[in-house]
Amino acid sequence: MGYVHSSIEERRCLREYYKKGLSYRKIAELLGRNVNSVSRELRRNCTHYELQKVLHFT
């Protein structure tokens, strides 16, 4: 099976779920995606600042 790009709506949902603190596995389940796809999408599209904020680093 080939690679299918995430839609803008999926990316918006992914970001919101991530900001709410949901696990990669739960996000993948909600979006009907593989957990690796969720991880890769977050790595590519979240800024360092967003990751720090979500993970509660200062």
N, C-alpha and C positions, 0 to 999 in steps of 0.2 A: 504494500500500500504506500502511496506517495505522501509527501508532506502536504498538509492543508494549513494554510495561514489562519491565524486567529482573526476574527472580525473585530471591528472597533468596539462593538457592544460586548464581546467576550473579554476584550482587554479592559474595558471599563469595569465590568463585573469582577474580573480577576483582581484588579487593583483595590476595589472596595472590600472584597472578601479578605484580601491580604491585610489591609489596614485595620480590619476588625479583629485580626489575630487568628483567623482560621488557618489550619494546617494546609500544607501543599496537597496532602491526600484528600482532605475534605473539599478543597477548592476544585481539584481534578474531578472528584465525584459530582459536584454540583454542575460543573461545566461539561461533563461527559468527555473529558480529555484525559490523557495519560499524565501521571504525576511528573514525569520527566519534561513533558511539554510545558507544564505550569512552571516548573523550576526554571527552565530555559527562558521562558517569556519574562518572568520576573527579573532574572539576571540581565536580560537585554534592555528592559524598558523601565526599571526603577532606578531613580537616581540614588547616589550614595546618601544624600540627605534624607530621602524618604525611608531608606532601609534603616538608618540610624534612629529615626523618629519612631518607626514601628517597633524596633527592637529595644527602645528605651535607653539608648546610649546617649551620652552627653558629649 
